[in-house]
């Protein structure tokens, strides 16, 4: 009996040690994917391929890292837009093309450090600085309505967008989250199931002894509860990467402190294609959210379109 217990303890210890080694060696590779397998790091095409008028924007984060972005304007006099900080902006252009048509908005798309042609290497602190630099750039522009900036984020982009929205209650009008995780700590148990008893936070029931080793925890579940602006949650129920339960938990946490939260499910939506499988319902949902919480201004000689800051995912 004693030998059996010893063997069990040694086995658990071995798993913990193996988990620690994996986390230390590969955690950033699991969270950040600057080069998707089968694709090149450079942009395969630009917005001009989709006949979208755009501006190449170069920024400096507060720690000096050089960043690249695209600002896509619907019309020359359109003053309001959706803002996306994205890791893989070139491969989001088809969605953006439809977004401009359906929502009548401008779109600002940022490549995080280490992605696209932006310099540097990704980290939680660094990407947070990148998103802030993009938002500060938008607020310095004179060709948009800076009171109607909406942050849109999917997956990791949702985690980044949540932090950006919380940190800027006077600069961000609303937040849209799509297929976003509660935390990287929880996702570790999804990506590496044998670690679920040793790591986690909001949804796991394990010992959580390895949490201290996680350098990019992205605790979105903690952040959404502090957001005061309106939040729209878009959840694809067939998400193969982030369990849909994560979105329900995020909504529950946010709605407990914020009455301006809306949760919408899309039965056939997967991680990357909810915007496509959701069809007209998807775009109507966003349009109604914007009309309710970011209403257009009726000022002379000013366009009524929204400014969307797109904060897409890195998956």
Secondary structure as the mmCIF struct_conf table of DSSP 4:
data_model
#
loop_
_struct_conf.conf_type_id
_struct_conf.id
_struct_conf.beg_label_comp_id
_struct_conf.beg_label_asym_id
_struct_conf.beg_label_seq_id
_struct_conf.end_label_comp_id
_struct_conf.end_label_asym_id
_struct_conf.end_label_seq_id
HELX_RH_AL_P HELX_RH_AL_P1 UNK A 2 UNK A 31
BEND BEND1 UNK A 34 UNK A 35
TURN_TY1_P TURN_TY1_P1 UNK A 37 UNK A 38
BEND BEND2 UNK A 39 UNK A 39
BEND BEND3 UNK A 41 UNK A 42
BEND BEND4 UNK A 44 UNK A 44
HELX_RH_3T_P HELX_RH_3T_P1 UNK A 47 UNK A 50
TURN_TY1_P TURN_TY1_P2 UNK A 51 UNK A 51
STRN STRN1 UNK A 54 UNK A 60
TURN_TY1_P TURN_TY1_P3 UNK A 62 UNK A 63
STRN STRN2 UNK A 66 UNK A 72
BEND BEND5 UNK A 74 UNK A 75
TURN_TY1_P TURN_TY1_P4 UNK A 76 UNK A 77
STRN STRN3 UNK A 81 UNK A 86
BEND BEND6 UNK A 87 UNK A 88
HELX_RH_3T_P HELX_RH_3T_P2 UNK A 89 UNK A 92
HELX_RH_AL_P HELX_RH_AL_P2 UNK A 93 UNK A 103
STRN STRN4 UNK A 106 UNK A 111
HELX_LH_PP_P HELX_LH_PP_P1 UNK A 112 UNK A 112
TURN_TY1_P TURN_TY1_P5 UNK A 113 UNK A 114
BEND BEND7 UNK A 115 UNK A 115
TURN_TY1_P TURN_TY1_P6 UNK A 116 UNK A 117
BEND BEND8 UNK A 120 UNK A 120
HELX_RH_AL_P HELX_RH_AL_P3 UNK A 124 UNK A 140
BEND BEND9 UNK A 142 UNK A 144
HELX_RH_3T_P HELX_RH_3T_P3 UNK A 146 UNK A 148
STRN STRN5 UNK A 149 UNK A 154
TURN_TY1_P TURN_TY1_P7 UNK A 155 UNK A 155
HELX_RH_AL_P HELX_RH_AL_P4 UNK A 156 UNK A 167
TURN_TY1_P TURN_TY1_P8 UNK A 168 UNK A 171
STRN STRN6 UNK A 174 UNK A 178
BEND BEND10 UNK A 179 UNK A 179
BEND BEND11 UNK A 182 UNK A 182
HELX_RH_AL_P HELX_RH_AL_P5 UNK A 184 UNK A 191
BEND BEND12 UNK A 192 UNK A 192
HELX_RH_3T_P HELX_RH_3T_P4 UNK A 193 UNK A 195
TURN_TY1_P TURN_TY1_P9 UNK A 196 UNK A 198
BEND BEND13 UNK A 199 UNK A 199
BEND BEND14 UNK A 201 UNK A 203
BEND BEND15 UNK A 206 UNK A 206
TURN_TY1_P TURN_TY1_P10 UNK A 209 UNK A 210
HELX_RH_3T_P HELX_RH_3T_P5 UNK A 211 UNK A 213
BEND BEND16 UNK A 215 UNK A 215
HELX_RH_AL_P HELX_RH_AL_P6 UNK A 220 UNK A 224
TURN_TY1_P TURN_TY1_P11 UNK A 225 UNK A 226
BEND BEND17 UNK A 229 UNK A 229
STRN STRN7 UNK A 230 UNK A 236
TURN_TY1_P TURN_TY1_P12 UNK A 237 UNK A 238
BEND BEND18 UNK A 240 UNK A 242
TURN_TY1_P TURN_TY1_P13 UNK A 244 UNK A 244
HELX_RH_AL_P HELX_RH_AL_P7 UNK A 245 UNK A 255
TURN_TY1_P TURN_TY1_P14 UNK A 256 UNK A 257
BEND BEND19 UNK A 259 UNK A 259
STRN STRN8 UNK A 261 UNK A 266
TURN_TY1_P TURN_TY1_P15 UNK A 267 UNK A 268
TURN_TY1_P TURN_TY1_P16 UNK A 271 UNK A 273
HELX_RH_AL_P HELX_RH_AL_P8 UNK A 274 UNK A 277
TURN_TY1_P TURN_TY1_P17 UNK A 278 UNK A 278
HELX_RH_AL_P HELX_RH_AL_P9 UNK A 279 UNK A 293
BEND BEND20 UNK A 294 UNK A 294
HELX_LH_PP_P HELX_LH_PP_P2 UNK A 295 UNK A 297
TURN_TY1_P TURN_TY1_P18 UNK A 300 UNK A 301
STRN STRN9 UNK A 307 UNK A 311
#
